[in-house]
């Protein structure tokens, strides 16, 4: 016998599930900053919601479990009612299935999600008591089912469940960009922030082969000369080798000391004025390293590999560049790879490939396992080339020209014919 009360119950369950879907959508999209402002204005519910946002996944999981349960029960009730009305056959099953698909798509999909996205703060605050009650009763079940799902799913799984993830936030950012809510540059920057959590420090570091360093036994004058020539204001100090970083010397400390006591430039050593080095493993995540460096109030960190050797160094600017892109200054000027100066002289890019240089000069060049002109000079010199450094390549002399840019790297190299039998080398002791 047909029982209309069953259909009424089914649609009441759908209505309640629709409210929960709207609450779930609102909870995932609500702005913490907006709720914080409402909290400061004395809104009691906003103060409660602000605390709930610290455990957002907990409430989202409970709401998801609740509205899935209600919609499933409503499907069973509608199927049972139509089976009684039409008969227990495939027609009643298909009729129930089709009707619930339409109802679910409209009243459990489009309508509540649209409402939750349009007014997330209002919906979240209005449904707050209901959300808290449901979470109290259903959170233990959702945790249990998430644990079971993680156990049978390959991989580590998600302790808080996969329903409120970074992927959803990225999708929201892309949607905001598509709707012109945020600019494309802002969208890319937000994605860079997400990626920073997956980036390890060694991916953004200056490798040890490009590090400029000074021995602890050098005088302050020698360290000042190196700092002025290289353009770096902070230079790692080494003891027995580059794997023995004993501190960091600051150019401003040297300048102040020499200004106050001029004789100290020759009588005092780097060891006397250096500051402690900030050492971190090269496997440290970039976002964690940035927070650590901010807390330690240091701009330069030395990265150590798993064997205790020096892997490279990283600055706060290196990490920030992963978010905002390459940081250039007024000295960064794009130069051609090869500029013919006449009389057999050339000005070439420091990043020019060795094979291109060999083809230009029509000579054979042993690459020594490096690819660029800068790498070749560093290999021959045994140190990172700075302004004025020279090496000979056959009948030619390569001279590193002035460093440019924030990293103070050699940008161009002057290629001249070797008119003397021996090549001058840069003297770092002056």
C-alpha positions in Angstrom: 0.0 0.0 0.0 1.3 3.5 -0.9 2.6 5.4 2.0 3.0 9.2 1.3 4.7 9.7 4.7 7.7 7.8 3.4 8.2 10.3 0.5 7.7 13.2 2.9 10.5 11.8 5.2 12.7 11.2 2.2 12.4 14.8 0.9 12.9 16.2 4.5 16.1 14.2 4.6 17.1 15.6 1.2 16.3 19.1 2.5 18.5 18.6 5.6 21.3 17.1 3.5 21.0 20.2 1.3 21.6 22.4 4.3 24.6 20.4 5.3 26.1 20.6 1.8 25.7 24.4 1.9 27.3 24.4 5.4 30.2 22.3 4.1 30.8 24.5 1.1 30.7 27.6 3.3 33.1 26.2 5.8 35.7 25.4 3.1 35.4 28.8 1.6 34.9 31.1 4.6 37.6 33.7 5.0 39.5 33.6 8.3 40.3 37.4 8.1 36.6 38.2 7.7 35.6 36.0 10.6 38.3 37.6 12.7 36.9 41.1 12.0 33.5 39.9 13.1 35.0 38.4 16.2 36.6 41.8 17.1 33.2 43.4 16.6 31.9 41.2 19.4 30.1 38.5 17.4 30.0 35.5 19.7 29.3 33.0 17.0 32.2 34.4 15.0 34.5 33.8 17.9 33.5 30.2 18.1 33.8 29.8 14.3 37.2 31.3 14.4 38.4 28.6 16.7 36.7 25.9 14.6 38.7 27.0 11.5 41.9 25.7 13.1 40.3 22.2 12.7 38.4 22.8 9.5 38.9 19.3 8.2 37.3 17.7 11.2 34.0 19.5 10.6 34.1 19.1 6.9 34.6 15.3 7.2 31.6 15.0 9.7 29.4 17.1 7.4 30.3 15.0 4.4 29.5 11.8 6.3 26.2 13.2 7.4 24.9 14.4 4.1 26.0 11.2 2.3 24.1 9.2 4.9 21.0 11.3 4.6 21.0 11.2 0.8 21.5 7.4 0.8 18.7 6.9 3.2 16.4 9.1 1.1 17.2 7.0 -2.0 16.3 3.8 -0.2 13.0 5.3 1.0 12.0 6.6 -2.4 13.0 3.2 -4.0 10.9 1.4 -1.4 7.9 3.7 -2.0 8.0 3.3 -5.8 8.4 -0.4 -5.5 5.2 -0.5 -3.5 3.4 1.8 -5.9 4.6 0.3 -9.2 5.8 -3.1 -8.1 9.2 -4.6 -7.3 10.7 -4.5 -10.8 13.4 -2.7 -12.8 11.0 0.1 -13.7 10.6 1.2 -10.1 14.3 1.0 -9.5 15.1 3.1 -12.6 12.3 5.5 -11.8 13.7 6.0 -8.2 17.3 6.2 -9.5 16.5 8.8 -12.2 14.3 11.0 -9.9 16.9 11.0 -7.1 19.7 11.8 -9.6 17.8 14.9 -10.7 16.9 15.9 -7.1 20.4 15.2 -5.9 22.0 17.2 -8.7 19.8 20.2 -8.1 19.2 20.2 -4.3 22.4 18.5 -3.2 24.7 19.9 -5.8 24.0 23.1 -7.6 21.7 25.0 -5.2 23.5 24.5 -1.9 27.0 24.8 -3.3 26.1 28.0 -5.1 24.6 29.4 -1.9 27.6 28.3 0.2 30.0 30.0 -2.3 28.0 33.2 -2.6 27.6 33.8 1.2 30.1 31.6 3.0 30.3 33.8 6.2 26.5 34.1 6.6 25.9 30.4 5.9 28.8 29.2 8.2 27.5 31.4 11.1 23.8 30.4 10.6 24.5 26.7 10.5 27.2 26.8 13.2 25.1 25.2 16.1 23.9 22.4 13.8 27.5 21.7 12.5 28.8 21.5 16.1 26.1 19.0 17.1 26.6 16.8 14.1 30.4 16.8 14.5 30.1 15.7 18.1 28.2 12.6 17.2 29.7 11.7 13.8 33.3 12.8 14.0 34.3 9.4 15.7 32.7 7.5 12.8 34.3 9.7 10.1 37.7 9.2 11.7 37.2 5.4 11.8 36.1 5.3 8.2 39.0 7.5 7.1 41.4 5.2 8.9 39.9 2.2 7.1 40.0 4.0 3.7 43.7 4.9 4.3 44.5 1.3 5.2 43.1 -0.2 2.0 44.4 2.6 -0.2 48.0 2.4 -1.6 50.2 5.1 -0.3 50.4 6.9 3.0 46.9 8.4 2.8 45.7 11.6 4.6 45.1 11.6 8.4 42.5 14.3 8.1 40.9 12.8 5.1 41.1 13.8 1.4 38.1 16.1 1.4 39.7 19.4 2.4 43.1 19.5 0.6 45.6 21.8 -0.9 44.4 20.7 -4.3 41.0 22.2 -3.6 42.6 25.5 -2.6 44.7 25.5 -5.7 41.5 24.9 -7.8 39.8 27.8 -6.0 42.8 30.1 -6.9 42.6 29.1 -10.5 38.8 29.7 -10.5 39.4 33.2 -8.9 42.0 33.9 -11.7 39.6 32.8 -14.4 36.9 35.0 -13.0 39.3 38.0 -12.9 39.0 38.2 -9.1 42.8 38.1 -8.8 45.4 39.0 -11.4 47.4 36.3 -13.2 50.6 37.4 -11.4 48.9 37.0 -8.1 47.6 33.6 -9.0 51.1 32.4 -9.9 52.5 33.9 -6.7 49.9 32.0 -4.6 50.8 28.7 -6.4 54.5 29.5 -5.7 53.7 29.7 -2.0 52.1 26.2 -2.2 55.1 24.8 -4.1 57.5 26.4 -1.5 56.3 23.7 1.0 57.5 21.0 -1.4 60.8 22.7 -2.3 64.0 21.6 -0.4 66.7 24.1 0.3 69.3 22.6 -2.0 67.0 23.4 -5.0 67.3 27.1 -4.3 70.9 27.3 -2.9 74.0 28.8 -4.4 76.1 25.6 -4.9 79.5 25.4 -3.3 81.2 25.7 -6.8 79.8 29.2 -7.0 80.4 30.3 -3.4 82.8 33.1 -2.7 84.6 32.5 0.6 87.6 33.8 2.6 90.1 32.1 4.8 90.0 32.9 8.5 93.7 33.8 8.5 93.3 36.6 6.0 93.6 40.2 7.2 90.7 42.6 7.3 92.2 44.5 4.3 92.2 41.3 2.3 88.6 40.5 3.2 87.6 44.0 2.4 89.2 43.7 -1.0 87.5 40.4 -1.7 84.1 41.9 -0.6 84.5 45.0 -2.9 85.6 42.9 -5.9 83.0 40.2 -5.5 80.2 42.6 -4.5 79.1 40.5 -1.6 78.4 42.0 1.8 78.4 38.7 3.7 81.1 36.1 3.0 81.5 32.7 4.6 84.7 32.1 6.4 86.5 28.8 6.1 89.1 27.1 8.3 91.0 24.2 6.8 88.8 23.8 3.7 85.5 24.9 2.3 83.9 22.0 4.2 85.0 23.7 7.4 82.8 26.8 7.6 83.8 28.6 10.8 81.8 31.8 10.5 80.5 34.6 8.3 82.3 38.0 7.9 80.1 41.1 7.3 81.5 43.9 5.1 79.9 46.5 7.3 81.7 45.1 10.4 85.0 45.4 8.6 84.2 48.9 7.4 83.2 50.0 10.9 86.3 48.4 12.5 88.7 50.0 10.0 87.0 53.3 10.3 87.4 53.3 14.1 90.9 51.7 14.1 92.7 52.2 10.7 95.6 50.0 11.8 93.3 47.0 12.3 93.1 46.4 8.5 96.6 44.8 8.6 96.9 43.8 12.2 93.6 42.0 12.7 92.4 38.8 11.1 89.0 37.7 9.8 88.8 35.2 12.6 88.7 38.1 15.1 85.7 39.8 13.6 83.6 37.1 12.0 80.1 36.2 13.3 78.8 32.6 13.9 77.6 30.7 10.8 74.0 29.5 10.6 74.3 25.9 9.5 71.2 23.9 8.3 70.8 20.6 6.5 70.4 20.9 2.7 67.2 18.7 3.0 65.4 21.4 5.0 62.1 22.5 3.3 62.3 26.0 1.9 59.3 27.4 3.8 60.6 26.0 7.1 64.1 27.4 6.4 62.6 30.8 5.7 60.8 30.8 9.0 64.0 29.6 10.8 66.1 32.4 9.2 63.5 35.0 10.2 63.5 33.7 13.8 67.3 33.7 13.9 67.5 37.2 12.2 70.0 36.0 9.7 70.1 36.6 6.0 72.5 33.8 5.1 72.6 30.1 5.9 75.2 27.6 5.0 73.7 24.3 3.8 75.4 21.0 5.0 74.9 17.7 3.1 74.4 14.3 4.7 78.1 13.7 5.0 78.8 17.0 6.9 80.3 18.7 3.9 79.3 22.1 2.6 76.6 21.8 0.0 76.2 25.5 -0.7 74.6 28.6 0.8 71.2 30.2 0.7 69.9 33.7 1.5 66.4 35.0 2.3 66.3 36.5 -1.2 66.9 33.1 -2.7 63.8 31.7 -1.0 61.7 34.8 -1.8 62.6 34.5 -5.5 60.8 31.2 -5.5 57.6 33.1 -4.7 58.0 36.4 -6.5 60.3 35.4 -9.3 63.8 36.6 -10.1 64.8 39.8 -8.2 66.7 42.1 -10.5 68.2 45.5 -9.8 69.2 48.6 -11.9 72.5 46.9 -12.9 70.9 43.9 -14.6 71.2 44.6 -18.3 70.6 42.0 -21.0 73.7 41.6 -23.0 74.3 39.6 -26.2 76.1 36.3 -25.9 78.9 37.4 -28.2 80.0 41.0 -29.0 82.8 41.5 -31.5 85.1 44.4 -30.3 87.5 44.1 -33.3 91.2 43.3 -33.4 90.4 39.7 -32.3 88.7 40.8 -29.1 85.3 39.7 -27.9 83.0 40.3 -25.0 81.0 37.2 -24.3 78.3 36.1 -21.8 79.7 34.3 -18.8 76.9 31.7 -19.5 78.2 31.0 -23.0 78.6 27.3 -23.7 82.2 26.0 -24.0 81.5 24.5 -27.4 80.3 27.9 -28.7 83.5 29.6 -27.4 85.7 27.0 -29.0 83.8 27.5 -32.3 84.2 31.3 -32.0 88.0 31.2 -31.3 88.5 28.2 -33.7 90.5 26.3 -31.0 90.2 23.1 -29.0 89.1 23.6 -25.4 89.2 20.9 -22.7 85.9 21.4 -20.9 87.1 19.8 -17.7 83.6 18.5 -17.1 81.9 22.0 -17.1 79.6 23.6 -19.6 79.9 27.4 -19.3 82.7 29.9 -19.5 82.2 30.8 -15.8 82.4 27.1 -14.9 85.6 26.7 -17.0 87.2 29.7 -15.3 86.2 28.5 -11.8 87.7 25.0 -12.6 91.0 26.5 -13.8 91.3 29.0 -10.9 90.0 26.7 -8.2 87.8 29.5 -6.9 84.8 31.4 -8.1 86.0 34.1 -10.6 85.5 37.6 -9.5 86.1 40.9 -11.3 89.6 40.9 -12.7 90.2 37.2 -12.5 92.1 35.8 -15.6 92.8 32.4 -17.2 94.5 31.6 -20.4 92.9 29.5 -23.1 95.4 28.7 -25.9 96.4 32.0 -27.4 93.6 33.9 -25.6 93.1 35.4 -22.2 89.7 35.3 -20.5 89.2 38.2 -18.1 86.1 38.3 -15.8 84.5 41.8 -16.0 82.4 43.6 -13.3 79.8 41.6 -11.5 76.2 42.7 -11.8 72.8 41.9 -10.3 71.7 41.0 -6.8 73.9 37.9 -6.7 76.9 39.8 -8.0 77.7 37.1 -10.5 80.1 37.8 -13.3 78.0 38.7 -16.3 80.5 39.1 -19.1 84.0 37.9 -19.9 86.5 39.8 -22.1 88.4 37.6 -24.6 91.7 39.1 -25.7 94.8 37.8 -27.6 97.6 36.8 -25.2 100.5 39.0 -26.2 102.6 37.8 -23.3 103.9 34.3 -22.5 102.3 34.1 -19.1 98.9 35.0 -17.8 98.3 37.4 -15.0 96.2 36.1 -12.2 94.1 38.2 -9.8 95.8 38.9 -6.5 93.3 38.6 -3.6 95.9 39.7 -1.1 95.8 43.4 -2.1 
